[in-house]
Structure formats: structure tokens, C-alpha cells
Amino acid sequence: MARRYRYIDFEDRKRIARLWPVGTPAQVIAEEIGTDLATISRELRRGYPGKDGRNKRPAYNPVIAQKAVDAGIARRGRKRGTGPGVAV
């Protein structure tokens, strides 16, 4: 199967925020969103607010993750030919 590279958006981050705290494995989240497991792992680190959730899993906050992505884009810019509406 060919790999699909894409950026995850805020809707995907909200989906991660719903699935992760209830114990859904990262691999299942990756399959549901349609991305690689490594992308989900990086995303979970990006959205970590510095504390654990109720079930002792690291918490995930989609707003923190989105702010981190926006700050990175502002710092280095978005690559040409990427972003919403661009076919990959």
C-alpha cells in the first residue's frame, strides 16, 4: 500500500482528543484518521499539556497542538504546494 502524506487538521485533532482518553490505541486512531502511526505519536506529544489524564495516560489538548503547528508555520512558513485544497 502506498503511503499517503497529509497534514492533519483541527477536526482530526478533535477526533484524537475524543478517542485517546477513552483508551483507543494510537494505531486504531491512525487507521481511522487515515495517517501513519508516527504522525499520531508526534501529534500526541505536540498536544501534551504537561499532565496526565484521568486514566493515567498522557493528556492531549487539540488547541495546544494546533497552536504549536501554527507557531511552526509562522516561524518557517508553509511549503509551496501544500495546505488545504491542494492535491497530494
N, C-alpha and C positions, 0 to 999 in steps of 0.2 A: 504494500500500500504506500502510495506517495505521501510525503509529509505535506501538510498544509500549514503555512506560516501566516499568522494574522495577529493583529493586536486585539486584546480583549477590551471590551468597552465597559462602561459603568453598569449596564444591565447585566453583563456577565459577572461583574464584581458583586452585584447584589445577589445573584444566584449563588455564588460561592458563599456569601455571608449567610444565606438561608440553609445551605446544605452542610457546611463544615461543622457548626456547633452541635448538630444532631448526630454526629458520628459517621457521616458519609466519608468513605476513604477518598483520598486525593485522586486515585486512579479513576474512580467512578465519576468524580466531578469533571475530570479531564475529558472523559468519554462523552459525558452529557453536554459539555460546552463545545466539544469538537476541537480540542487542542491537546498538546503534549503534556505529559505528567510534569516535566521540568518547568513548564510555564506556570502550572498551578502551584508548584512548590515555591517558585520565585514570588508569585503573587501573594501567597500566604505570608512569606517573610516581609514583603513590602507593606502589607496591611496590618502588621502586628503592632498593637497599641502599647505593648510593654507589660502586659499582664495575661494571666491565664483565664480561660473561660470557666463556666460553671462545672464542666466535666473534666477539668484539668488539662484540656487541650489548649494550645496557644490560641488566644482570641484572634479574630480577624475583623477589621473595620474597613468596609469598602471606601469610605470617604477619605481615610488616611491613605489608602492605596492610590486612589485617584489623584490626590494632591501630590503624592510622590511622583507619579507619572507626569502630571502637568508641570511640576518643577523641573523634571529631567528634560522635557521637551523645550521648556523655556530656556534652559541652560544651554542645550546643544542644538536645538532646532529639530524639526521633523524631517526625515529623509524625503527627498523628492520622490513622487510616485507612490507614496503610502498614505494611508489615512482613510477616513470614511468615504465610501463610494468609489474607491479605486480597486479594480480587479487585480488579483494577485496571480 
